[in-house]
Amino acid sequence: MPVLLFLIDTSASMNQRTHLGTTYLDIAKGAVETFMKLRGRDPASRGDRYMLVNFEDVPFGIKAGWKESHAIFMTELRNLQAAGLTSIGQSLRTAFDLLNLNRLVTGIDNYGQGRNPFFLEPAIIITITDGNKLTSTGGVQDEVSQHQETTTITNHF
C-alpha cells in the first residue's frame, strides 16, 4: 500500500510550447493521467494512495492529500495552472512534510517515541519539472531592486 506523491512544476516556464503546440504542463498532466491508468490495471495497486503537490507556496501547493478521493485528485490535476517561479527546494520540503504528517496521523510515526518498526508504508515522490534554473524569488528581487535603484539615482540627478 504505497503512497505515490506527484510533485508537479507549475512555474511560468511550464507554459512553453512544444513543436506539437502543447505546453509542458499539459504533457506533465498527461503523464500523470497515463501513469495512473496503467497503474490502476495492476491488481496490486488497489491499496495505493495518491497525493498531488505543486510548486506554489504552502499551503496552496498541496492540491490533494491523503484524505482526498481519486476524483478530487484528478480534478485538481486538470485544474493546475502554470504561474510563478520554480521553487523545487521548498516544494520538496512541502512534499516530505505532507508525507510525515500522513505517517503521524496513521500511527506509523510517533513524536518522541520513534517509528513503529512493524508498520511499513513505502512512499514514492515523482517529480515532473522542466528543470529551469531560477529557483527562488531572491534572484529576481535583487535584479529588480538594482534596476529600481539605478533608475531612482538617475531620476534624482
Residue pairs with C-beta under 8 A, 6 or more apart in sequence:
1 47
1 48
1 49
1 121
2 47
2 48
2 49
2 121
2 122
2 123
2 124
3 48
3 49
3 50
3 51
3 66
3 99
3 102
3 121
3 122
3 123
3 124
4 39
4 48
4 49
4 50
4 51
4 123
4 124
4 126
5 50
5 51
5 52
5 53
5 95
5 98
5 99
5 123
5 124
5 125
5 126
6 32
6 50
6 51
6 52
6 53
6 77
6 126
6 128
7 53
7 54
7 55
7 91
7 92
7 95
7 125
7 126
7 127
7 128
8 25
8 28
8 29
8 32
8 52
8 53
8 54
8 55
8 77
8 80
8 128
8 129
9 24
9 25
9 28
9 54
9 55
9 86
9 88
9 127
9 128
9 129
9 130
10 25
10 54
10 55
10 56
10 80
10 81
10 82
10 83
10 84
11 55
11 82
11 83
11 84
11 85
11 86
11 87
11 130
11 132
11 134
12 82
12 83
12 84
12 85
13 24
13 82
13 86
13 130
13 132
13 134
14 23
14 24
14 25
14 28
14 82
14 130
15 23
15 24
15 25
15 82
16 23
16 24
16 130
17 23
18 24
18 27
23 82
24 82
24 130
25 80
25 81
25 82
28 128
29 77
29 78
29 80
31 128
32 77
32 128
33 74
33 77
35 126
36 50
36 74
39 45
39 48
49 66
50 64
50 70
50 73
51 62
51 64
51 65
51 66
51 73
51 95
51 98
51 99
51 102
52 62
52 63
52 64
52 73
52 76
52 77
53 61
53 62
53 63
53 91
53 94
53 95
53 98
54 61
54 63
54 80
54 91
55 61
55 84
55 85
55 86
55 87
55 88
55 91
56 84
57 87
57 90
58 90
58 94
61 91
61 94
62 94
62 98
63 73
63 76
63 77
63 80
64 72
64 73
64 76
64 77
65 98
65 102
66 102
66 105
66 106
68 76
85 134
85 135
85 136
85 137
85 140
86 129
86 132
86 133
86 134
86 135
87 135
87 136
88 127
88 129
88 135
89 135
89 136
92 125
92 127
95 125
96 125
99 123
99 125
100 109
103 109
103 115
103 121
104 110
104 111
106 119
106 121
107 116
107 119
108 115
108 116
108 119
108 121
109 115
109 116
110 116
134 140
